[in-house]
């Protein structure tokens, strides 16, 4: 075997190993994302309630300093919550809810925002795992994976606080 053949063989072996690692990580990520998607019925119930409160100008929960509202996500606090058109992701245009999740900071590619079906929308999760693995750096992928785990870990507490806030307003 000559040098060119050996180099090509080595490159093919490395590419195969990289691809297998990508498939493994992608599979793990998709498994966690499916867990988030399984929450979509519960999220949608809160979504409808919160959007009704916004539309009827009824405040539930408090403000989070200058960064927004208690049950909305933003790029400063990185808190779990609803993404609205004014939460920095989609610019200005009212407080219509467009998703649920955790807004990243500094880079929108670090956000994990899901739609009413539980699918990632215009977020880091969609970006990093829908395109070629080389288009997103490992730090962004790690930040996104961490946010998915944070959604899963904190969802029950968020839901409990949300309904408690609703009950405190409506009695």
FENSUL-V782381 format. One record per pair of residues at least 4 apart in sequence whose ideal C-beta (glycine too) atoms are under 8 Angstrom apart, sorted by the first residue. I is the first residue (numbers start at 1). GAP is how many residues later the second one is. Records with the same first field share a line. If there is no record, write none. Layout:
I->GAP  GAP
This chain:
1->4  5  8
2->4
3->4
4->4
5->4
6->4
7->4
8->4
9->4
10->4
11->4
12->4
13->4
14->4
15->4
16->4
17->4
18->4  115
19->4
20->4
21->4
22->4  111
23->4
24->4
25->4  116
26->4  103  107
27->4
28->4
29->4  96  100  116  119
30->4  99
31->4
32->4  113  116  117  120
33->4  87  92  115
34->4
35->4  117
36->76  78  82  112  115  116
37->77  80  81  82
38->80
39->4  79  116
40->4  74  76  77  78
41->4
42->4  113  117
43->4  57  71  73  75
44->4  72
45->4
46->4  36  113  116  117
47->4  35  50  53  69
48->4
49->4  113  117
50->4  10  21  32  47  112
51->4  45  46
52->4  6
53->5  6  7  113  116
54->30  41  42  43
58->111
59->10  110
60->11  102  105  106  108  109
61->8  9  10  100  101  104
62->7  8
63->5  6  7
64->4  5  6  8  10  13  15
67->7  9  10
68->4  5  6  9  19
69->12
70->11  91  95
71->10  11  87  91  94
72->7  9  10  11  12  15
73->4  5  6  7  8  9  10  14  27  28  29  30  40
74->4  5  13  14  29
75->12  13  14  28  29  30  31  36
76->29
78->24  25  26  27  69
79->23
80->21  22  70  71  74  75  78
81->19  21  77
82->5  15  17  18
83->4  6  7  14  15  16  17  18  20  30
84->10  11  12  13  14
85->4  5  6  7  8  9  10  11  13
86->6  7  8  9
87->16
88->15
89->9  10  14  19  22  24  33
90->8
98->15  17  23
99->14  15  16  22  24
100->13  14
101->10  11  12  13  22  46  50
102->9  10  11  45  48  49
103->8  10
104->4  5  6  7  8  20  39  40  43
105->5
106->4
107->17  33
108->14  15  16
109->14  15  18  19  27  31  35
110->14  30  33  34  37
111->12  13  14  33  36
112->8  11  12  13  32  35  36  39
113->7  8  9  10
114->4  5  6  7  9  11
115->4  5  6
120->5  6
121->5
122->4
123->4
124->4  12  16  19  20  23
125->4  19  23
126->4
127->4  8  9
128->7  8  12  13  16
131->4  5
136->4  5
137->4
138->4
139->4
140->4
141->4
142->4
143->4
144->4
145->4
146->4
147->4
148->4
149->4
150->4
151->4
154->4
155->4
156->4
157->4
158->4
159->4
160->4
161->4
162->4
163->4
164->4
165->4
166->4
167->4
